[in-house]
Structure formats: structure tokens, C-alpha cells
Amino acid sequence: MSEKVLILSDSTCDLSPELIERYDVKIIPLKIGLGENQYIDGVDIDPEMIYEHYEKTGELPKTAAINTAEFASVIEPYVNDGHSAVIFTIGSQMSSTYNNARLAAEEFDNVYAVDTQNLSTGGGLLVIAAAEMAQKGMSAKEIAEECERLAGFVDASFVIDDLEFLYKGGRCSALAAFGANALHLKPCIAVREGKMGATKKYRGKFGDVLKKYISEQIGDASDIVTDHVFVTHAGCDEEIYNACLEQVKEYGVFKEVHLTRAGCTVSSHCGRNTLGVLFIRKTPVK
């Protein structure tokens, strides 16, 4: 009899409801604070509420990690029912969520926490990979070990139209924000070794920049695992993200091209008009 493996993820994986249901993933949401009110990511708050609050008050939301007790309370009934489990979280250098998940996992037998070293669908790619491994009968321990290895192969990046949220959230300097906005530059923010950093700056209209960005990211696609690719956006116009989706599909090599919207946690840091193409490479990302 094969092991019953539960795949869990915090809400930063940004998988669509359809993918969550398809892969039977248990989502554990982070908390989002707006003013004096606290909400549950993806349950009683959505990104539009965050943007509207900011436009009215100039106040950015505050995100809160999932604590160890919360993780343990979710895991315990499944373990008591005979499940093993693998927990995926936002990168450990971006949040204390991973460490809390690790501590919770240590309270049980055959429960493992995986540091995705990523955010948004960069982590979501690992969650899907894990679910597919579980469907093939791999054990929780094998899945966790393989996904820890795969984390270094995830290529996650985004182009940001406006640095206002990043600047006010303390993630880029005033000089960088002023320079980018004055020169109409659109920075590409990539995740490397668990940290976010600007890798390139584009100039021009957002839609034109995204077209060039996608072309450069995918290249000839020879180094990309073509099972899944994500077009993930935060508050972009439908015309913008549909054009990007079609551009990726036109390569004709990807088995599944997923369109997803970034959830509240990621949207809290990047603001509107952010879009990325995310996938797993055949070789480690440098």
C-alpha cells in the first residue's frame, strides 16, 4: 500500500483555485493587516482591496507569517489519519514562515518542510512538482529531498511598472525609485539564491517591455522543462496579460501554460502592473 502524502503550501504559492483542486493541495494562508484590521490571505481579502486601501490612505499592508502552532494544528489531523506530509513555504530569507513550518514538522513523524527559496508561482512550481511526485507513489521524504534540489532550478522573475510599493516597503532606495521613474525604466526583479534583486532595466511602454522580457527569458526554450510555465501578474490589465499569455503559447513547446494572479502577500510588496514568466530550468539558475 502506497504512502498517503499530503502536500501543503502557504498562500504565497499563488496557485489558482483550479490548480489547488486539481492537485489536492492544502493551502495555509498568511495574515494581511490593513490599518487596524487583520485579514486572511485569499479568504476575506483580495489584492484589489489592498490597492484601494493604499489609494485612499497611502498606507501599505502588513503581512504576518504563519506561526508554528498554526502549522501544527493543520497537520495534526492528517497525521492522525495516517498521512505523511510535505510543507512548502515562501523562501526563508523573505519570511520566518519556513522556520515556523520546520519547527512544526519536527513535532511529527514523516512530515517535512521545504524552503522553496522563492515566492509566488516560483514556489508554486515546486508544489505542483511535489503533487505529481506523490501521484507517482514517491514517499514524503523522497519528495522533500527532490524538491529541495529542484529549488535551485526555478527561474522566477517579474517586471515592475512602478517602484512605488517596493520603495515605500523599504525594498529599494529612494534614489533607485526616482531614477527608474524619471527615466521611465521598468526593472526586472529576479529571485536568485533565495533573494530578490534587479537584474535588468527596460525602457519603454509596459506592454512593449513585457514582450521583450518574455523573449529574453524564454530564449529558444532549450534549457526549460516544458511541462509547466506560469504567466503570473499583479493587477495588470486584461489586454496586457492576455498578450503575454499568447506570446508564451506561440512557442508551441509548453505542455501547460498557466495564467495566475499574484495573491495578497506578493501584491502587498510589488503593487499593480507587475508581471512575470516563471518556469523550471534543466540546469541550475545562476
Residue pairs with C-beta under 8 A, 6 or more apart in sequence:
2 137
3 84
3 137
3 139
3 140
4 81
4 82
4 83
4 84
5 83
5 84
5 85
5 86
5 134
5 138
5 139
5 140
5 143
6 26
6 75
6 78
6 83
6 84
6 85
6 86
7 23
7 24
7 25
7 26
7 85
7 86
7 88
7 127
7 130
7 131
7 134
7 143
8 25
8 26
8 27
8 28
8 74
8 75
8 85
8 86
8 87
8 88
9 15
9 25
9 26
9 27
9 28
9 87
9 88
9 89
9 123
9 124
9 127
10 27
10 28
10 29
10 30
10 66
10 88
10 89
10 90
10 97
10 101
11 27
11 28
11 29
11 30
11 41
11 42
11 263
11 264
11 265
12 30
12 89
12 90
12 95
12 97
12 119
12 120
12 123
12 263
12 265
12 266
13 25
13 27
13 88
13 116
13 120
13 121
13 123
13 124
13 127
14 120
14 121
14 123
14 124
14 232
14 260
14 261
14 262
14 263
14 266
15 23
15 25
15 27
15 121
15 124
15 127
15 128
15 260
16 258
16 259
16 260
19 25
19 124
19 128
19 258
19 260
20 27
23 127
23 128
23 131
23 132
24 131
25 127
25 131
26 74
26 78
27 42
28 66
28 70
28 71
28 74
29 40
29 41
29 42
29 43
29 66
30 41
30 63
30 64
30 65
30 66
30 97
30 264
30 265
31 38
31 39
31 40
31 41
31 63
31 64
31 66
32 38
32 39
32 40
32 41
32 45
32 50
32 61
32 62
32 63
32 64
32 264
32 265
32 268
33 39
33 61
33 62
33 63
33 64
34 45
34 49
34 50
34 53
34 59
34 61
35 53
35 57
35 59
38 64
39 45
39 49
39 264
41 63
41 263
41 264
41 265
42 263
42 264
45 264
46 264
47 234
47 235
47 261
47 262
47 263
47 264
47 267
48 235
50 61
50 264
50 267
50 268
51 235
51 267
51 271
51 272
53 59
53 61
54 60
54 61
54 165
60 165
60 168
60 169
60 268
61 264
61 268
62 268
63 95
63 264
63 265
63 268
63 269
65 95
65 96
65 97
65 100
66 89
66 97
66 100
66 101
67 100
68 100
68 101
68 103
68 104
69 104
70 100
71 87
71 100
71 101
71 104
71 105
72 104
72 107
72 108
75 85
75 87
75 104
75 105
75 108
75 111
76 108
78 85
79 85
79 108
79 109
79 110
79 111
84 110
84 111
84 139
84 140
84 141
85 105
85 108
85 110
85 111
85 112
85 140
86 111
86 112
86 113
86 114
86 130
86 140
86 143
86 144
86 147
87 101
87 104
87 105
87 111
87 112
87 113
87 114
88 114
88 116
88 123
88 126
88 127
88 130
88 147
89 95
89 97
89 98
89 101
89 113
89 114
89 115
89 116
89 123
90 97
90 98
90 116
90 118
90 119
90 123
90 265
91 98
91 115
91 116
91 117
91 118
91 119
91 123
91 191
91 194
91 195
92 98
92 99
92 115
92 117
92 194
93 117
93 194
93 195
94 119
94 194
94 195
94 196
98 113
98 115
101 113
102 113
104 111
104 113
105 111
105 112
105 113
110 140
110 141
111 140
112 140
112 141
112 143
112 144
113 144
114 126
114 130
114 144
114 147
114 148
114 151
115 148
115 151
115 194
116 122
116 123
116 126
116 147
116 151
116 154
117 151
117 152
117 154
117 191
117 193
117 194
118 126
118 151
118 154
118 156
118 191
118 194
119 156
119 191
119 196
119 265
119 266
120 156
120 158
120 232
120 262
120 263
120 266
120 276
120 278
121 156
121 230
121 232
121 258
121 260
121 276
121 278
122 154
122 156
122 191
122 278
123 154
124 230
124 260
124 278
125 154
125 228
125 230
125 278
125 279
125 280
126 147
126 150
126 151
126 154
128 228
129 146
129 147
129 150
129 280
130 143
130 147
133 142
133 143
133 146
133 147
134 143
138 146
150 280
152 284
152 285
153 225
153 280
153 281
153 282
153 283
153 284
153 285
154 191
154 278
154 279
154 280
154 281
154 285
155 190
155 217
155 224
155 278
155 279
155 280
155 281
155 285
156 190
156 191
156 276
156 278
157 188
157 189
157 190
157 191
157 199
157 217
157 276
157 277
157 278
158 188
158 189
158 190
158 232
158 270
158 274
158 275
158 276
159 186
159 187
159 188
159 189
159 202
159 206
159 209
159 210
159 213
159 274
159 275
159 276
160 166
160 186
160 187
160 189
160 270
160 271
160 273
160 274
161 186
161 206
161 272
161 273
161 274
162 181
162 271
162 272
162 273
163 172
163 176
163 177
163 180
163 181
163 187
164 177
164 271
165 268
165 269
165 270
165 271
166 172
166 177
166 189
166 269
166 270
166 271
167 173
167 174
167 176
167 177
169 268
169 269
171 196
171 269
172 198
176 198
179 185
180 186
180 187
180 201
183 203
184 203
184 204
185 201
185 202
185 203
186 201
186 202
186 203
186 204
186 206
186 209
187 198
187 200
187 201
187 202
188 198
188 199
188 200
188 201
188 202
188 213
189 196
189 197
189 198
189 199
189 270
190 196
190 197
190 198
190 199
192 199
192 285
192 286
202 209
202 212
202 213
203 209
204 212
206 240
206 273
207 239
207 240
207 243
210 240
210 243
210 244
210 275
211 243
211 244
211 247
213 277
214 244
214 247
214 248
214 277
215 247
217 277
218 224
218 248
218 251
218 277
221 251
221 253
221 254
223 281
223 282
223 283
224 253
224 279
224 280
224 281
224 282
225 279
225 280
225 281
225 282
226 253
226 254
226 255
227 254
227 255
227 256
227 280
228 254
228 255
228 256
228 258
228 279
228 280
229 248
229 254
229 256
229 257
229 258
229 277
229 278
229 279
230 257
230 258
230 259
230 260
230 276
230 277
230 278
230 279
231 241
231 244
231 245
231 248
231 257
231 258
231 259
231 260
231 275
231 276
231 277
232 259
232 260
232 261
232 262
232 275
232 276
232 277
232 278
233 240
233 241
233 244
233 259
233 260
233 261
233 262
233 274
233 275
233 276
234 261
234 262
234 266
234 267
234 270
234 271
234 272
234 273
234 274
234 275
235 267
235 271
235 272
235 273
235 274
236 272
236 273
236 274
236 275
240 273
240 275
241 259
241 275
244 275
244 277
245 257
245 259
248 254
248 257
248 277
249 257
262 270
262 274
